[in-house]
Amino acid sequence: MHYAADAFKWIHQEPVYGSLDCYAPVDKPWKKRWRCKNCGACIASYHEKNGRWSVWGALLERDEQGKVKHWEELKPTLHMFYGTRLLDANDDLPKWAGYDNESERLG
């Protein structure tokens, strides 16, 4: 899930930067990736060129029934990088090979 920088904030109880490591991939120095210091799992990335955060949907806060809180505000409006997907998305949302309106539309 991708968000503009001003639409994203950490809501972790303790100072989040004490729990995470940040690194830049050698081949993409404009990207910063954040991973857990305990398990090493990547949880988010920041793209300095386009000013957007990427957050893994599995990490979104959930209610007692396991549903994503504030779903109506967060739900997807399109699929990016659909050519490298793990699963097909059987919905009517636009599907793009890369970034929306900058790459080939696949569906």
N, C-alpha and C positions, 0 to 999 in steps of 0.2 A: 504494500500500500504506500502510495507516494503523497507527500504533503509539502506545501510551501513552508519555508522556514518559520514564518510567523504564525503558522497554524499548528505547530508541533511544540510540545513541552514534555519533559520527564515528570512523572508523578510519583516516582519511587519515594518511600518514606525517609530513607537515609540519603546522605549525599551520594548521588548516583555515580559520580566520577570516582569514588572510592571503590566501587564494585565492578567497574568496567575498565578495559584497556581500549585504547584507540590507536589505530595504525592506518597508514596509507599504502595501498597496493603499489608495488614498484612500477607496474605498467599503467596505472591510473592514479597519479599523485594528487589529482584534484578531488578524489574520493576519500572520505574518512570512514572507516568501518569501526563499529563498536562491538566488543565481545565481552562475555562474562569472564571475570578473572578466575572463577572457580572451575567452570567446565569448558571454557573456550568457545562456546556457541556464539555465533554472530547474531546480534539482535537488531541492529539498525545500521544504516549508513547515511552519510551526508554528502551530497554532490555539490561541491563549491561552484562549479560552472553554471548550474541552473538553479541553485539555491533551494534544493528540495531534499527532504528526508525520505528515506525508504524504511518502512517498518514491517516486520513479519507479522502477518495477521494472527498467528497463533499466540502472540504476546499481548494482544489487546485485553484490557480488563473485562472480566465476565461477571455476570450476576450469579445468584444461587442456583439457577437452572442451567448455567453454562452458556447463556446467550451473551453476545458482545454488548456491553453497555453502550448506549447512545448510538445504536446501529443505524438509525435513520440519518444521522449526521455523518457516519463513517462509511456507509456501504459503498461499494465500488460503482463507478459510472462507466468504466471501460476496462479492458485488459491490455497491458503492455507486455512486450517481449513474449507474445503468445506462441511464437515459433519454437521456443525452448521450454514450453510448459511441461509439467509432469502429468497433468490430467486435463482432459477436455472440459471446457466450461460450457454447459448446455444452457445458455441464456441468450437473451437478445442484445447484450451489451456489445459495443464495437470491440474488435480485436485487432491489435496492431503488432507488427513485427518488432518494432522498437518503441520509441516515444510516440505518443499520439500526435497526429498531424505533422510528424517529421519523418515518418517511415511508411512502409507499405501497409495498407489496411488489408487484413486477412479475412475479415468477416464482419 
